[in-house]
């Protein structure tokens, strides 16, 4: 699929997601088999200790994996998450977060993806991985 169509396909679907809009998440990168979703820290999305809530982390990572799978799906098909496992490695502290979803194996009906969320603080420094995910994404055929 040409990149313009791929970008348009993912962007159109992403913009239709009310949750991503509510969270303030944005598409940062779309390429075949890989999608990045950026999320700035917001106190509205924090938990009681001031970290970004696990629900926000999980949501952007689930979407990144799902959209990575959609980049491999045939035109006219859609995708939904069938299952995922997330490991929260450390408190989600940072100014901004990046969810990276990658396709590991794209089958006709199921696509297996892995993903991570990186936390960034300040203008420099090395990001810290705060979450890892393995997801199975089901392809829905018309």
C-alpha positions as CSV (number, residue, x, y, z in Angstrom):
1,X,0.0,0.0,0.0
2,X,1.5,3.4,-0.9
3,X,2.6,5.5,2.1
4,X,0.1,8.3,1.4
5,X,-2.8,5.9,1.5
6,X,-1.4,4.2,4.5
7,X,-0.9,7.5,6.3
8,X,-4.4,8.6,5.3
9,X,-6.0,5.3,6.4
10,X,-4.4,5.4,9.9
11,X,-5.0,9.1,10.4
12,X,-8.7,8.9,9.5
13,X,-9.3,6.1,11.8
14,X,-7.2,7.6,14.6
15,X,-9.1,10.9,14.4
16,X,-12.4,9.0,14.8
17,X,-11.4,7.7,18.2
18,X,-12.9,9.8,20.9
19,X,-10.6,8.3,23.6
20,X,-7.5,9.5,21.8
21,X,-8.9,13.0,21.5
22,X,-10.0,13.0,25.2
23,X,-6.5,11.9,26.2
24,X,-4.8,14.5,24.0
25,X,-2.8,11.8,22.1
26,X,-1.4,12.4,18.6
27,X,-0.1,10.3,15.9
28,X,3.7,10.8,15.7
29,X,4.7,8.3,13.1
30,X,3.0,5.9,10.7
31,X,5.1,3.4,8.7
32,X,4.4,-0.1,7.5
33,X,4.3,-2.3,10.5
34,X,5.0,0.5,13.0
35,X,3.0,3.3,14.6
36,X,4.0,5.9,17.2
37,X,1.5,7.8,19.4
38,X,2.6,10.7,21.5
39,X,1.0,11.9,24.7
40,X,2.0,14.9,26.8
41,X,1.7,14.6,30.6
42,X,-1.5,16.1,32.0
43,X,-2.6,16.2,35.6
44,X,-6.1,15.2,34.3
45,X,-4.6,11.8,33.4
46,X,-2.6,11.3,36.6
47,X,-3.2,8.8,39.4
48,X,-3.1,9.6,43.1
49,X,0.7,9.6,43.3
50,X,1.1,12.1,40.4
51,X,2.2,9.5,37.8
52,X,0.5,9.2,34.5
53,X,-2.3,6.7,35.1
54,X,-1.8,3.1,33.9
55,X,-5.1,3.4,32.0
56,X,-3.7,6.2,29.8
57,X,-0.5,4.3,29.2
58,X,-2.4,1.1,28.3
59,X,-4.8,3.0,26.0
60,X,-2.1,4.7,23.9
61,X,-0.1,1.5,23.7
62,X,-3.1,-0.6,22.7
63,X,-3.9,1.9,20.0
64,X,-0.3,2.0,18.7
65,X,-0.3,-1.8,18.4
66,X,-3.7,-1.9,16.8
67,X,-2.7,0.8,14.2
68,X,0.6,-1.0,13.5
69,X,-1.5,-4.1,12.7
70,X,-3.9,-2.0,10.5
71,X,-0.9,-1.0,8.4
72,X,-0.5,-4.6,7.4
73,X,-4.2,-5.4,6.9
74,X,-5.7,-5.6,3.4
75,X,-7.6,-2.5,2.1
76,X,-11.2,-2.6,3.3
77,X,-10.4,-4.6,6.4
78,X,-10.4,-3.2,9.9
79,X,-8.8,-4.4,13.2
80,X,-9.8,-4.9,16.8
81,X,-7.8,-6.0,19.8
82,X,-8.4,-9.6,20.7
83,X,-6.1,-9.6,23.8
84,X,-3.0,-8.0,25.3
85,X,-0.6,-8.4,28.2
86,X,1.0,-5.3,29.6
87,X,4.0,-5.0,32.0
88,X,4.2,-1.7,33.8
89,X,7.9,-1.5,34.6
90,X,8.2,1.7,36.6
91,X,6.1,4.7,37.5
92,X,5.2,6.7,34.5
93,X,7.0,9.9,35.3
94,X,7.8,12.4,32.5
95,X,6.8,15.4,30.5
96,X,5.7,13.4,27.5
97,X,5.3,9.8,26.5
98,X,5.7,7.9,23.3
99,X,3.9,4.6,22.6
100,X,5.5,2.5,19.9
101,X,3.6,-0.4,18.4
102,X,5.3,-2.9,16.0
103,X,4.0,-5.9,14.1
104,X,5.9,-9.1,14.8
105,X,3.8,-11.4,12.7
106,X,0.9,-10.5,10.4
107,X,-1.4,-13.4,9.6
108,X,-4.7,-13.5,7.7
109,X,-6.9,-13.4,10.8
110,X,-4.5,-12.5,13.7
111,X,-1.6,-10.1,13.9
112,X,0.9,-10.3,16.9
113,X,2.4,-7.0,17.9
114,X,4.8,-5.8,20.6
115,X,5.0,-2.3,22.0
116,X,6.6,-0.1,24.5
117,X,5.9,3.3,26.1
118,X,8.9,5.6,26.6
119,X,8.8,8.5,29.1
120,X,10.7,11.7,28.3
121,X,11.7,14.3,30.9
122,X,13.1,17.8,30.0
123,X,14.7,18.5,26.6
124,X,17.4,15.9,26.7
125,X,18.4,12.6,28.2
126,X,17.6,9.1,27.5
127,X,13.9,8.1,27.6
128,X,12.9,5.4,30.1
129,X,10.8,2.5,29.1
130,X,7.8,2.5,31.5
131,X,5.6,-0.3,29.9
132,X,5.9,-3.2,27.5
133,X,3.0,-4.9,25.7
134,X,2.3,-8.0,23.6
135,X,-1.0,-7.8,21.7
136,X,-3.0,-10.0,19.4
137,X,-5.0,-8.0,16.9
138,X,-7.9,-9.6,15.0
139,X,-8.5,-8.6,11.4
140,X,-12.2,-7.9,10.5
141,X,-13.0,-8.6,6.9
142,X,-15.8,-6.8,5.1
